[in-house]
């Protein structure tokens, strides 16, 4: 096994400081972003824990860059280099809720607050803003935030306390009945891969044991866990990708993840382009489809397996069949089963 060597690039440093510099030196310029305006707002359908198809809104928040510089990450492009001002995150969320209300044809059941980093980084989301954030979650059943596992701890408790303080009868127009319960919290964390060498070289500065400890603590808090895994991560041999993906799914579920989201690894952030042809090959669309099918066949309990279908077009070699193949993946996310493949009519 191992037709592609795993992480033998003489261009990629071995120390943390040198890897930081390697990543920074290869970044393209960053645009300036207004910390009082969110990046984007999308509404999509997602299969809920009860099996229903729920409307879910994702607010891509603007805030300070994540302090971890993972080699594969390009989310820093949507962040600021300075600390997020106090009050900015609640203001962004208030604007998002207004936009949802203006264009709403049906209520959303959950909202994902993704800040291109860690929600529990106090320089990205000030703790003093937790009550302001929660005040704008009225009528929702669930809120999903993202975090590095190292930040799971007291700030999670403080967010839960804010959610409890703001518990109130549900909006009569909401999808769920009025029951005076707090919005349920779910935390998404990047596990990426359990391949031991690859995880270390991703520069995430996290071990599988540390992920497991963070997930266990969230479980004790009564917080649901969503795990992010990479499709075709760098430093994993090409002919071992499928096996390591399945092992990674098993570990995520054993750690308590109720959702596992598969994210195709992208080039384009500078560092990944430097690793191309040596330690990294971007997945093709059929790789993504195969990974989704393998993952869905791996379901053992009641976990849900999703493939991130955002911006998949760069992975496709055929513009004609791409929309149907993307829609198939989304339908598989909703059905939680493998559907008949779409055969390309153009070669």
C-alpha positions as CSV (number, residue, x, y, z in Angstrom):
1,X,0.0,0.0,0.0
2,X,1.0,3.6,-0.2
3,X,1.4,4.5,-3.9
4,X,1.4,8.1,-2.8
5,X,4.0,8.8,-0.1
6,X,2.5,10.2,3.1
7,X,4.0,13.5,4.0
8,X,7.5,13.1,2.7
9,X,7.6,16.6,1.2
10,X,11.0,18.3,1.8
11,X,9.2,21.6,1.4
12,X,6.9,21.2,4.5
13,X,8.7,21.9,7.8
14,X,8.6,19.7,10.9
15,X,8.3,22.3,13.7
16,X,5.3,24.3,14.7
17,X,6.9,27.7,14.2
18,X,8.3,26.8,10.8
19,X,4.9,25.4,9.7
20,X,3.2,28.6,10.8
21,X,5.7,30.6,8.6
22,X,5.3,28.1,5.7
23,X,1.5,28.7,5.7
24,X,1.7,32.5,6.2
25,X,4.3,32.9,3.4
26,X,2.1,31.3,0.9
27,X,-1.2,33.0,1.6
28,X,-2.7,35.3,-1.0
29,X,-3.8,38.7,0.1
30,X,-6.7,39.0,2.5
31,X,-9.6,41.3,1.8
32,X,-10.7,43.7,4.4
33,X,-14.0,42.8,6.2
34,X,-16.4,44.9,8.2
35,X,-16.7,43.2,11.6
36,X,-20.2,44.5,12.0
37,X,-21.5,42.7,8.9
38,X,-21.9,39.0,8.4
39,X,-20.3,37.3,5.4
40,X,-23.3,35.3,4.1
41,X,-26.6,33.8,5.0
42,X,-28.0,30.6,3.5
43,X,-31.0,28.5,4.2
44,X,-31.1,24.9,3.3
45,X,-32.7,21.6,4.3
46,X,-31.1,19.2,6.7
47,X,-32.2,16.0,8.2
48,X,-33.0,16.6,11.9
49,X,-32.3,14.1,14.8
50,X,-36.0,13.1,14.7
51,X,-35.7,12.2,11.0
52,X,-37.8,15.1,9.8
53,X,-36.4,17.4,7.0
54,X,-35.8,20.7,8.7
55,X,-35.1,24.2,7.4
56,X,-31.6,25.2,8.7
57,X,-30.0,28.7,8.4
58,X,-26.3,29.2,8.4
59,X,-24.9,32.6,9.3
60,X,-21.3,33.1,8.2
61,X,-20.1,35.5,10.8
62,X,-17.2,38.0,10.6
63,X,-14.7,38.0,13.4
64,X,-11.0,37.6,14.4
65,X,-9.0,34.9,12.7
66,X,-8.6,31.6,14.4
67,X,-5.3,31.3,16.4
68,X,-4.7,27.8,14.9
69,X,-3.3,27.8,11.3
70,X,-4.2,24.4,9.9
71,X,-2.4,23.8,6.6
72,X,-5.6,23.0,4.7
73,X,-7.7,25.9,6.0
74,X,-8.8,28.8,3.8
75,X,-11.3,30.3,6.2
76,X,-8.9,33.0,7.4
77,X,-9.8,34.8,4.1
78,X,-13.2,35.7,5.7
79,X,-11.8,36.9,9.0
80,X,-10.3,40.1,10.5
81,X,-6.7,40.4,11.9
82,X,-7.9,42.4,14.9
83,X,-10.1,41.3,17.8
84,X,-13.9,41.2,17.2
85,X,-15.5,44.3,18.7
86,X,-17.8,43.8,21.6
87,X,-21.4,43.9,20.2
88,X,-20.5,43.0,16.6
89,X,-21.5,39.4,16.7
90,X,-25.0,40.1,18.2
91,X,-25.4,42.9,15.6
92,X,-24.6,40.5,12.8
93,X,-27.0,37.9,14.1
94,X,-29.8,40.5,14.5
95,X,-29.3,41.5,10.9
96,X,-29.4,37.9,9.8
97,X,-32.7,37.3,11.8
98,X,-34.2,40.4,10.1
99,X,-33.2,39.1,6.7
100,X,-34.7,35.7,7.5
101,X,-37.9,37.3,8.6
102,X,-38.2,39.4,5.5
103,X,-37.7,36.5,3.1
104,X,-39.2,33.7,5.2
105,X,-41.7,31.4,3.7
106,X,-41.4,28.8,6.5
107,X,-39.6,29.0,9.8
108,X,-36.1,27.6,10.4
109,X,-35.7,25.0,13.1
110,X,-32.0,25.4,13.7
111,X,-29.3,28.0,13.0
112,X,-25.5,27.4,12.5
113,X,-23.3,30.3,13.7
114,X,-20.0,29.7,11.8
115,X,-17.3,32.3,12.5
116,X,-14.5,30.8,10.4
117,X,-12.8,29.8,13.6
118,X,-13.8,29.0,17.2
119,X,-16.9,30.4,18.8
120,X,-15.3,29.9,22.2
121,X,-12.2,32.0,21.3
122,X,-12.9,35.1,23.4
123,X,-11.0,37.3,20.9
124,X,-13.3,36.1,18.1
125,X,-16.6,36.0,20.1
126,X,-16.4,38.1,23.3
127,X,-17.9,36.3,26.3
128,X,-19.8,39.5,27.2
129,X,-21.7,39.0,23.9
130,X,-23.2,35.6,24.8
131,X,-26.4,37.0,26.2
132,X,-26.7,39.3,23.2
133,X,-26.2,36.3,20.8
134,X,-28.7,34.2,22.6
135,X,-31.3,37.0,22.6
136,X,-31.5,36.6,18.8
137,X,-32.1,32.8,18.9
138,X,-35.8,33.0,19.9
139,X,-38.0,30.4,18.3
140,X,-35.2,28.0,17.3
141,X,-34.8,24.4,18.5
142,X,-31.1,24.2,18.1
143,X,-28.0,26.4,17.5
144,X,-24.8,24.9,16.1
145,X,-21.4,26.7,16.8
146,X,-17.9,25.6,15.8
147,X,-14.9,25.3,18.0
148,X,-11.4,23.9,18.2
149,X,-11.5,21.0,20.8
150,X,-8.9,22.8,22.9
151,X,-11.4,25.5,23.8
152,X,-14.1,23.2,25.1
153,X,-14.5,24.1,28.8
154,X,-15.9,26.9,31.0
155,X,-17.0,29.1,28.1
156,X,-19.3,26.3,26.9
157,X,-20.9,26.3,30.4
158,X,-21.3,30.1,30.2
159,X,-23.0,29.9,26.8
160,X,-25.3,27.2,28.2
161,X,-26.1,29.5,31.2
162,X,-27.0,32.3,28.7
163,X,-29.3,29.9,26.8
164,X,-31.0,28.9,30.0
165,X,-31.4,32.5,31.1
166,X,-33.2,33.3,27.8
167,X,-35.4,30.3,27.7
168,X,-38.9,31.4,26.8
169,X,-42.1,30.0,25.1
170,X,-41.4,29.2,21.5
171,X,-42.6,31.6,18.7
172,X,-46.1,30.3,17.8
173,X,-45.0,30.5,14.1
174,X,-42.0,28.3,14.8
175,X,-41.8,24.7,13.7
176,X,-41.7,23.3,17.3
177,X,-44.5,23.6,19.9
178,X,-44.3,26.1,22.7
179,X,-42.6,24.3,25.7
180,X,-40.5,26.9,27.6
181,X,-37.3,25.0,26.9
182,X,-33.9,26.5,26.1
183,X,-32.5,26.3,22.6
184,X,-30.4,23.1,22.3
185,X,-26.7,23.6,21.8
186,X,-24.6,21.6,19.3
187,X,-20.8,22.1,18.9
188,X,-19.1,21.2,15.6
189,X,-15.4,20.3,15.9
190,X,-12.9,19.3,13.2
191,X,-11.4,15.8,13.7
192,X,-10.3,15.9,10.1
193,X,-8.7,12.4,10.1
194,X,-7.4,9.8,12.6
195,X,-4.4,8.9,10.4
196,X,-1.8,9.6,13.1
197,X,0.9,11.1,10.9
198,X,-1.5,13.2,8.7
199,X,-3.4,14.6,11.7
200,X,-0.1,15.8,13.2
201,X,1.1,17.3,10.0
202,X,-2.2,19.2,9.4
203,X,-0.8,21.6,12.0
204,X,-4.1,21.4,14.0
205,X,-2.1,20.8,17.1
206,X,-4.6,18.3,18.4
207,X,-4.6,14.5,18.9
208,X,-7.4,12.1,18.6
209,X,-7.4,11.7,22.4
210,X,-7.8,15.4,22.8
211,X,-10.8,15.4,20.5
212,X,-12.3,12.5,22.4
213,X,-11.8,14.3,25.7
214,X,-13.5,17.4,24.3
215,X,-16.4,15.4,23.0
216,X,-16.8,13.6,26.3
217,X,-16.9,16.9,28.2
218,X,-19.6,18.2,25.8
219,X,-21.5,15.0,26.4
220,X,-21.4,15.6,30.1
221,X,-22.7,19.1,29.5
222,X,-25.6,17.6,27.5
223,X,-24.3,19.2,24.3
224,X,-24.6,17.4,20.9
225,X,-21.4,16.9,18.9
226,X,-20.9,17.3,15.2
227,X,-17.6,16.2,13.7
228,X,-15.9,17.5,10.5
229,X,-13.8,15.0,8.5
230,X,-11.8,15.7,5.4
231,X,-12.3,13.8,2.1
232,X,-8.8,13.3,0.6
233,X,-6.7,15.0,3.4
234,X,-3.1,15.6,2.6
235,X,-0.4,13.3,3.9
236,X,-2.7,10.2,3.6
237,X,-1.6,7.8,0.8
238,X,-4.1,7.8,-2.1
239,X,-4.9,4.1,-1.9
240,X,-5.5,4.3,1.9
241,X,-7.9,7.3,1.8
242,X,-11.1,5.2,1.9
243,X,-9.9,3.0,4.8
244,X,-8.8,6.0,6.9
245,X,-12.0,7.8,6.2
246,X,-14.0,4.9,7.5
247,X,-11.8,4.6,10.6
248,X,-12.2,8.3,11.2
249,X,-16.0,8.0,11.0
250,X,-15.9,5.1,13.5
251,X,-13.8,7.2,15.9
252,X,-16.1,10.2,15.6
253,X,-19.2,8.2,16.3
254,X,-17.5,6.3,19.2
255,X,-16.6,9.7,20.6
256,X,-20.3,10.6,20.6
257,X,-20.8,12.6,17.4
258,X,-24.4,12.5,16.3
259,X,-23.5,14.1,13.0
260,X,-20.4,13.5,10.8
261,X,-19.9,16.0,8.0
262,X,-17.5,15.1,5.2
263,X,-15.7,18.1,3.7
264,X,-13.7,17.8,0.4
265,X,-10.2,19.1,0.9
266,X,-9.6,22.1,-1.3
267,X,-6.5,23.7,-2.9
268,X,-6.2,27.4,-3.3
269,X,-5.0,28.7,0.1
270,X,-1.3,28.7,-1.0
271,X,0.0,26.1,1.4
272,X,-2.1,23.3,-0.2
273,X,-1.0,24.3,-3.6
274,X,2.6,24.0,-2.5
275,X,1.9,20.4,-1.3
276,X,0.1,19.4,-4.5
277,X,1.6,16.4,-6.4
278,X,3.7,15.5,-3.4
279,X,1.6,15.2,-0.3
280,X,-1.8,16.2,-1.6
281,X,-4.1,15.5,-4.5
282,X,-7.5,17.3,-4.6
283,X,-10.4,14.9,-4.7
284,X,-12.3,14.4,-7.9
285,X,-16.1,14.5,-7.9
286,X,-16.2,10.7,-8.1
287,X,-14.0,10.5,-5.0
288,X,-16.5,12.6,-3.2
289,X,-19.4,10.4,-4.4
290,X,-17.5,7.3,-3.4
291,X,-16.7,8.7,0.0
292,X,-20.4,9.6,0.6
293,X,-21.5,6.1,-0.4
294,X,-18.9,4.4,1.9
295,X,-19.8,6.7,4.8
296,X,-23.6,6.1,4.5
297,X,-23.0,2.3,4.4
298,X,-21.0,2.7,7.6
299,X,-23.9,4.0,9.7
300,X,-24.2,1.8,12.8
301,X,-26.5,3.6,15.2
302,X,-28.6,6.7,14.6
303,X,-25.8,9.0,13.5
304,X,-26.3,11.2,10.5
305,X,-23.7,11.4,7.7
306,X,-23.6,14.5,5.5
307,X,-21.4,15.6,2.7
308,X,-20.8,19.4,2.5
309,X,-22.2,20.3,-0.9
310,X,-21.1,24.0,-0.8
311,X,-19.0,25.0,-3.8
312,X,-18.5,21.6,-5.3
313,X,-18.2,22.8,-8.9
314,X,-14.4,23.0,-8.9
315,X,-14.2,19.3,-8.2
316,X,-16.3,18.4,-11.3
317,X,-14.9,17.8,-14.7
318,X,-18.3,18.1,-16.5
319,X,-20.5,21.1,-16.3
320,X,-23.4,19.3,-17.9
321,X,-23.8,16.5,-15.3
322,X,-22.6,18.5,-12.3
323,X,-26.0,19.9,-11.1
324,X,-27.6,16.5,-11.1
325,X,-24.7,14.9,-9.3
326,X,-24.6,17.7,-6.7
327,X,-28.4,17.4,-6.2
328,X,-28.0,13.6,-5.7
329,X,-25.5,14.2,-2.9
330,X,-27.9,16.6,-1.2
331,X,-30.7,14.1,-1.6
332,X,-28.5,11.4,0.0
333,X,-27.9,13.8,2.9
334,X,-31.7,14.0,3.4
335,X,-32.5,10.4,2.8
336,X,-29.4,9.0,4.7
337,X,-29.0,6.3,2.1
338,X,-27.2,5.8,-1.2
339,X,-29.2,6.7,-4.3
340,X,-28.8,5.6,-7.8
341,X,-25.8,7.2,-9.5
342,X,-26.0,9.8,-12.2
343,X,-24.2,8.7,-15.3
344,X,-22.4,11.4,-17.3
345,X,-23.6,11.6,-20.9
346,X,-20.6,13.5,-22.1
347,X,-17.8,11.0,-21.7
